[in-house]
Amino acid sequence: MPEQLVTFGDVKKAADRTLKEMGINPQDEWKNYSFSDAGDDLALS
């Protein structure tokens, strides 16, 4: 896997945009996720 192809921040910004277009508040949505110390895994809480 290439180094730094996209950062998590880039992915989150794109996801936030998509959620807003769908009429969902991204802040509400992200509260449902917890992030591992590694920062690689998204886990449903």
mmCIF file of the N, C-alpha and C atoms, coordinates in Angstrom:
data_MODEL
# 
_entry.id   MODEL 
# 
loop_
_atom_site.group_PDB 
_atom_site.id 
_atom_site.type_symbol 
_atom_site.label_atom_id 
_atom_site.label_alt_id 
_atom_site.label_comp_id 
_atom_site.label_asym_id 
_atom_site.label_entity_id 
_atom_site.label_seq_id 
_atom_site.pdbx_PDB_ins_code 
_atom_site.Cartn_x 
_atom_site.Cartn_y 
_atom_site.Cartn_z 
_atom_site.occupancy 
_atom_site.B_iso_or_equiv 
_atom_site.pdbx_formal_charge 
_atom_site.auth_seq_id 
_atom_site.auth_comp_id 
_atom_site.auth_asym_id 
_atom_site.auth_atom_id 
_atom_site.pdbx_PDB_model_num 
ATOM 1   N N  . MET A 1 1  ? 0.852   -1.199 0.000  1.00 0.00 ? 1  MET A N  1 
ATOM 2   C CA . MET A 1 1  ? 0.000   0.000  0.000  1.00 0.00 ? 1  MET A CA 1 
ATOM 3   C C  . MET A 1 1  ? 0.884   1.244  0.000  1.00 0.00 ? 1  MET A C  1 
ATOM 4   N N  . PRO A 1 2  ? 0.631   2.177  -0.920 1.00 0.00 ? 2  PRO A N  1 
ATOM 5   C CA . PRO A 1 2  ? 1.498   3.371  -0.995 1.00 0.00 ? 2  PRO A CA 1 
ATOM 6   C C  . PRO A 1 2  ? 1.422   4.211  0.274  1.00 0.00 ? 2  PRO A C  1 
ATOM 7   N N  . GLU A 1 3  ? 2.528   4.819  0.626  1.00 0.00 ? 3  GLU A N  1 
ATOM 8   C CA . GLU A 1 3  ? 2.563   5.696  1.795  1.00 0.00 ? 3  GLU A CA 1 
ATOM 9   C C  . GLU A 1 3  ? 1.750   6.960  1.520  1.00 0.00 ? 3  GLU A C  1 
ATOM 10  N N  . GLN A 1 4  ? 0.890   7.337  2.475  1.00 0.00 ? 4  GLN A N  1 
ATOM 11  C CA . GLN A 1 4  ? 0.214   8.637  2.435  1.00 0.00 ? 4  GLN A CA 1 
ATOM 12  C C  . GLN A 1 4  ? -0.491  8.925  1.116  1.00 0.00 ? 4  GLN A C  1 
ATOM 13  N N  . LEU A 1 5  ? -1.187  7.957  0.586  1.00 0.00 ? 5  LEU A N  1 
ATOM 14  C CA . LEU A 1 5  ? -1.992  8.207  -0.608 1.00 0.00 ? 5  LEU A CA 1 
ATOM 15  C C  . LEU A 1 5  ? -3.126  9.154  -0.241 1.00 0.00 ? 5  LEU A C  1 
ATOM 16  N N  . VAL A 1 6  ? -3.871  8.792  0.781  1.00 0.00 ? 6  VAL A N  1 
ATOM 17  C CA . VAL A 1 6  ? -4.825  9.732  1.381  1.00 0.00 ? 6  VAL A CA 1 
ATOM 18  C C  . VAL A 1 6  ? -4.689  9.646  2.889  1.00 0.00 ? 6  VAL A C  1 
ATOM 19  N N  . THR A 1 7  ? -4.924  10.736 3.564  1.00 0.00 ? 7  THR A N  1 
ATOM 20  C CA . THR A 1 7  ? -4.859  10.732 5.021  1.00 0.00 ? 7  THR A CA 1 
ATOM 21  C C  . THR A 1 7  ? -6.251  10.493 5.581  1.00 0.00 ? 7  THR A C  1 
ATOM 22  N N  . PHE A 1 8  ? -6.310  10.127 6.838  1.00 0.00 ? 8  PHE A N  1 
ATOM 23  C CA . PHE A 1 8  ? -7.614  9.941  7.466  1.00 0.00 ? 8  PHE A CA 1 
ATOM 24  C C  . PHE A 1 8  ? -8.402  11.249 7.430  1.00 0.00 ? 8  PHE A C  1 
ATOM 25  N N  . GLY A 1 9  ? -7.696  12.382 7.605  1.00 0.00 ? 9  GLY A N  1 
ATOM 26  C CA . GLY A 1 9  ? -8.367  13.676 7.552  1.00 0.00 ? 9  GLY A CA 1 
ATOM 27  C C  . GLY A 1 9  ? -9.075  13.899 6.222  1.00 0.00 ? 9  GLY A C  1 
ATOM 28  N N  . ASP A 1 10 ? -8.413  13.516 5.131  1.00 0.00 ? 10 ASP A N  1 
ATOM 29  C CA . ASP A 1 10 ? -9.030  13.650 3.799  1.00 0.00 ? 10 ASP A CA 1 
ATOM 30  C C  . ASP A 1 10 ? -10.290 12.804 3.716  1.00 0.00 ? 10 ASP A C  1 
ATOM 31  N N  . VAL A 1 11 ? -10.183 11.583 4.218  1.00 0.00 ? 11 VAL A N  1 
ATOM 32  C CA . VAL A 1 11 ? -11.339 10.680 4.175  1.00 0.00 ? 11 VAL A CA 1 
ATOM 33  C C  . VAL A 1 11 ? -12.479 11.234 5.014  1.00 0.00 ? 11 VAL A C  1 
ATOM 34  N N  . LYS A 1 12 ? -12.145 11.744 6.213  1.00 0.00 ? 12 LYS A N  1 
ATOM 35  C CA . LYS A 1 12 ? -13.183 12.276 7.098  1.00 0.00 ? 12 LYS A CA 1 
ATOM 36  C C  . LYS A 1 12 ? -13.863 13.488 6.468  1.00 0.00 ? 12 LYS A C  1 
ATOM 37  N N  . LYS A 1 13 ? -13.073 14.381 5.832  1.00 0.00 ? 13 LYS A N  1 
ATOM 38  C CA . LYS A 1 13 ? -13.672 15.554 5.189  1.00 0.00 ? 13 LYS A CA 1 
ATOM 39  C C  . LYS A 1 13 ? -14.632 15.132 4.082  1.00 0.00 ? 13 LYS A C  1 
ATOM 40  N N  . ALA A 1 14 ? -14.215 14.166 3.283  1.00 0.00 ? 14 ALA A N  1 
ATOM 41  C CA . ALA A 1 14 ? -15.083 13.683 2.205  1.00 0.00 ? 14 ALA A CA 1 
ATOM 42  C C  . ALA A 1 14 ? -16.346 13.037 2.786  1.00 0.00 ? 14 ALA A C  1 
ATOM 43  N N  . ALA A 1 15 ? -16.167 12.272 3.862  1.00 0.00 ? 15 ALA A N  1 
ATOM 44  C CA . ALA A 1 15 ? -17.321 11.630 4.496  1.00 0.00 ? 15 ALA A CA 1 
ATOM 45  C C  . ALA A 1 15 ? -18.272 12.675 5.078  1.00 0.00 ? 15 ALA A C  1 
ATOM 46  N N  . ASP A 1 16 ? -17.699 13.701 5.712  1.00 0.00 ? 16 ASP A N  1 
ATOM 47  C CA . ASP A 1 16 ? -18.537 14.768 6.276  1.00 0.00 ? 16 ASP A CA 1 
ATOM 48  C C  . ASP A 1 16 ? -19.353 15.449 5.185  1.00 0.00 ? 16 ASP A C  1 
ATOM 49  N N  . ARG A 1 17 ? -18.709 15.724 4.037  1.00 0.00 ? 17 ARG A N  1 
ATOM 50  C CA . ARG A 1 17 ? -19.413 16.351 2.918  1.00 0.00 ? 17 ARG A CA 1 
ATOM 51  C C  . ARG A 1 17 ? -20.562 15.474 2.460  1.00 0.00 ? 17 ARG A C  1 
ATOM 52  N N  . THR A 1 18 ? -20.279 14.180 2.312  1.00 0.00 ? 18 THR A N  1 
ATOM 53  C CA . THR A 1 18 ? -21.310 13.243 1.861  1.00 0.00 ? 18 THR A CA 1 
ATOM 54  C C  . THR A 1 18 ? -22.460 13.185 2.856  1.00 0.00 ? 18 THR A C  1 
ATOM 55  N N  . LEU A 1 19 ? -22.132 13.106 4.146  1.00 0.00 ? 19 LEU A N  1 
ATOM 56  C CA . LEU A 1 19 ? -23.181 13.051 5.168  1.00 0.00 ? 19 LEU A CA 1 
ATOM 57  C C  . LEU A 1 19 ? -24.035 14.307 5.127  1.00 0.00 ? 19 LEU A C  1 
ATOM 58  N N  . LYS A 1 20 ? -23.398 15.481 4.982  1.00 0.00 ? 20 LYS A N  1 
ATOM 59  C CA . LYS A 1 20 ? -24.157 16.735 4.941  1.00 0.00 ? 20 LYS A CA 1 
ATOM 60  C C  . LYS A 1 20 ? -25.107 16.748 3.748  1.00 0.00 ? 20 LYS A C  1 
ATOM 61  N N  . GLU A 1 21 ? -24.626 16.243 2.590  1.00 0.00 ? 21 GLU A N  1 
ATOM 62  C CA . GLU A 1 21 ? -25.488 16.186 1.405  1.00 0.00 ? 21 GLU A CA 1 
ATOM 63  C C  . GLU A 1 21 ? -26.686 15.277 1.640  1.00 0.00 ? 21 GLU A C  1 
ATOM 64  N N  . MET A 1 22 ? -26.506 14.272 2.493  1.00 0.00 ? 22 MET A N  1 
ATOM 65  C CA . MET A 1 22 ? -27.594 13.347 2.814  1.00 0.00 ? 22 MET A CA 1 
ATOM 66  C C  . MET A 1 22 ? -28.458 13.878 3.957  1.00 0.00 ? 22 MET A C  1 
ATOM 67  N N  . GLY A 1 23 ? -28.108 15.057 4.471  1.00 0.00 ? 23 GLY A N  1 
ATOM 68  C CA . GLY A 1 23 ? -28.901 15.655 5.536  1.00 0.00 ? 23 GLY A CA 1 
ATOM 69  C C  . GLY A 1 23 ? -28.592 15.089 6.909  1.00 0.00 ? 23 GLY A C  1 
ATOM 70  N N  . ILE A 1 24 ? -27.391 14.539 7.064  1.00 0.00 ? 24 ILE A N  1 
ATOM 71  C CA . ILE A 1 24 ? -26.974 13.977 8.356  1.00 0.00 ? 24 ILE A CA 1 
ATOM 72  C C  . ILE A 1 24 ? -25.909 14.888 8.951  1.00 0.00 ? 24 ILE A C  1 
ATOM 73  N N  . ASN A 1 25 ? -25.990 15.129 10.245 1.00 0.00 ? 25 ASN A N  1 
ATOM 74  C CA . ASN A 1 25 ? -24.982 15.948 10.922 1.00 0.00 ? 25 ASN A CA 1 
ATOM 75  C C  . ASN A 1 25 ? -23.759 15.082 11.199 1.00 0.00 ? 25 ASN A C  1 
ATOM 76  N N  . PRO A 1 26 ? -22.608 15.393 10.570 1.00 0.00 ? 26 PRO A N  1 
ATOM 77  C CA . PRO A 1 26 ? -21.417 14.549 10.744 1.00 0.00 ? 26 PRO A CA 1 
ATOM 78  C C  . PRO A 1 26 ? -21.003 14.393 12.197 1.00 0.00 ? 26 PRO A C  1 
ATOM 79  N N  . GLN A 1 27 ? -21.122 15.449 13.002 1.00 0.00 ? 27 GLN A N  1 
ATOM 80  C CA . GLN A 1 27 ? -20.702 15.357 14.403 1.00 0.00 ? 27 GLN A CA 1 
ATOM 81  C C  . GLN A 1 27 ? -21.504 14.282 15.133 1.00 0.00 ? 27 GLN A C  1 
ATOM 82  N N  . ASP A 1 28 ? -22.812 14.223 14.860 1.00 0.00 ? 28 ASP A N  1 
ATOM 83  C CA . ASP A 1 28 ? -23.636 13.188 15.487 1.00 0.00 ? 28 ASP A CA 1 
ATOM 84  C C  . ASP A 1 28 ? -23.166 11.801 15.051 1.00 0.00 ? 28 ASP A C  1 
ATOM 85  N N  . GLU A 1 29 ? -22.831 11.708 13.767 1.00 0.00 ? 29 GLU A N  1 
ATOM 86  C CA . GLU A 1 29 ? -22.447 10.416 13.210 1.00 0.00 ? 29 GLU A CA 1 
ATOM 87  C C  . GLU A 1 29 ? -21.101 9.940  13.771 1.00 0.00 ? 29 GLU A C  1 
ATOM 88  N N  . TRP A 1 30 ? -20.120 10.827 13.874 1.00 0.00 ? 30 TRP A N  1 
ATOM 89  C CA . TRP A 1 30 ? -18.785 10.413 14.342 1.00 0.00 ? 30 TRP A CA 1 
ATOM 90  C C  . TRP A 1 30 ? -18.790 9.975  15.800 1.00 0.00 ? 30 TRP A C  1 
ATOM 91  N N  . LYS A 1 31 ? -19.757 10.458 16.575 1.00 0.00 ? 31 LYS A N  1 
ATOM 92  C CA . LYS A 1 31 ? -19.839 10.039 17.982 1.00 0.00 ? 31 LYS A CA 1 
ATOM 93  C C  . LYS A 1 31 ? -20.059 8.540  18.109 1.00 0.00 ? 31 LYS A C  1 
ATOM 94  N N  . ASN A 1 32 ? -20.608 7.916  17.038 1.00 0.00 ? 32 ASN A N  1 
ATOM 95  C CA . ASN A 1 32 ? -20.883 6.483  17.084 1.00 0.00 ? 32 ASN A CA 1 
ATOM 96  C C  . ASN A 1 32 ? -19.637 5.639  16.837 1.00 0.00 ? 32 ASN A C  1 
ATOM 97  N N  . TYR A 1 33 ? -18.532 6.298  16.491 1.00 0.00 ? 33 TYR A N  1 
ATOM 98  C CA . TYR A 1 33 ? -17.312 5.560  16.171 1.00 0.00 ? 33 TYR A CA 1 
ATOM 99  C C  . TYR A 1 33 ? -16.253 5.824  17.215 1.00 0.00 ? 33 TYR A C  1 
ATOM 100 N N  . SER A 1 34 ? -15.441 4.832  17.476 1.00 0.00 ? 34 SER A N  1 
ATOM 101 C CA . SER A 1 34 ? -14.273 5.030  18.332 1.00 0.00 ? 34 SER A CA 1 
ATOM 102 C C  . SER A 1 34 ? -13.047 4.672  17.500 1.00 0.00 ? 34 SER A C  1 
ATOM 103 N N  . PHE A 1 35 ? -11.935 5.319  17.799 1.00 0.00 ? 35 PHE A N  1 
ATOM 104 C CA . PHE A 1 35 ? -10.739 5.124  17.004 1.00 0.00 ? 35 PHE A CA 1 
ATOM 105 C C  . PHE A 1 35 ? -9.680  4.422  17.844 1.00 0.00 ? 35 PHE A C  1 
ATOM 106 N N  . SER A 1 36 ? -9.050  3.435  17.235 1.00 0.00 ? 36 SER A N  1 
ATOM 107 C CA . SER A 1 36 ? -8.011  2.708  17.957 1.00 0.00 ? 36 SER A CA 1 
ATOM 108 C C  . SER A 1 36 ? -6.780  3.595  18.120 1.00 0.00 ? 36 SER A C  1 
ATOM 109 N N  . ASP A 1 37 ? -5.904  3.213  19.017 1.00 0.00 ? 37 ASP A N  1 
ATOM 110 C CA . ASP A 1 37 ? -4.657  3.954  19.218 1.00 0.00 ? 37 ASP A CA 1 
ATOM 111 C C  . ASP A 1 37 ? -3.831  3.981  17.935 1.00 0.00 ? 37 ASP A C  1 
ATOM 112 N N  . ALA A 1 38 ? -3.913  2.920  17.156 1.00 0.00 ? 38 ALA A N  1 
ATOM 113 C CA . ALA A 1 38 ? -3.154  2.850  15.908 1.00 0.00 ? 38 ALA A CA 1 
ATOM 114 C C  . ALA A 1 38 ? -3.680  3.871  14.898 1.00 0.00 ? 38 ALA A C  1 
ATOM 115 N N  . GLY A 1 39 ? -4.946  4.223  15.017 1.00 0.00 ? 39 GLY A N  1 
ATOM 116 C CA . GLY A 1 39 ? -5.527  5.197  14.099 1.00 0.00 ? 39 GLY A CA 1 
ATOM 117 C C  . GLY A 1 39 ? -5.944  4.601  12.777 1.00 0.00 ? 39 GLY A C  1 
ATOM 118 N N  . ASP A 1 40 ? -5.778  3.313  12.607 1.00 0.00 ? 40 ASP A N  1 
ATOM 119 C CA . ASP A 1 40 ? -6.078  2.691  11.327 1.00 0.00 ? 40 ASP A CA 1 
ATOM 120 C C  . ASP A 1 40 ? -7.483  2.106  11.269 1.00 0.00 ? 40 ASP A C  1 
ATOM 121 N N  . ASP A 1 41 ? -7.987  1.716  12.434 1.00 0.00 ? 41 ASP A N  1 
ATOM 122 C CA . ASP A 1 41 ? -9.236  0.962  12.446 1.00 0.00 ? 41 ASP A CA 1 
ATOM 123 C C  . ASP A 1 41 ? -10.415 1.817  12.893 1.00 0.00 ? 41 ASP A C  1 
ATOM 124 N N  . LEU A 1 42 ? -11.494 1.712  12.157 1.00 0.00 ? 42 LEU A N  1 
ATOM 125 C CA . LEU A 1 42 ? -12.762 2.298  12.588 1.00 0.00 ? 42 LEU A CA 1 
ATOM 126 C C  . LEU A 1 42 ? -13.553 1.178  13.241 1.00 0.00 ? 42 LEU A C  1 
ATOM 127 N N  . ALA A 1 43 ? -13.990 1.419  14.447 1.00 0.00 ? 43 ALA A N  1 
ATOM 128 C CA . ALA A 1 43 ? -14.770 0.383  15.127 1.00 0.00 ? 43 ALA A CA 1 
ATOM 129 C C  . ALA A 1 43 ? -16.077 0.987  15.621 1.00 0.00 ? 43 ALA A C  1 
ATOM 130 N N  . LEU A 1 44 ? -17.153 0.298  15.368 1.00 0.00 ? 44 LEU A N  1 
ATOM 131 C CA . LEU A 1 44 ? -18.433 0.746  15.925 1.00 0.00 ? 44 LEU A CA 1 
ATOM 132 C C  . LEU A 1 44 ? -18.396 0.538  17.426 1.00 0.00 ? 44 LEU A C  1 
ATOM 133 N N  . SER A 1 45 ? -18.781 1.559  18.150 1.00 0.00 ? 45 SER A N  1 
ATOM 134 C CA . SER A 1 45 ? -18.739 1.423  19.616 1.00 0.00 ? 45 SER A CA 1 
ATOM 135 C C  . SER A 1 45 ? -19.934 0.617  20.109 1.00 0.00 ? 45 SER A C  1 
# 
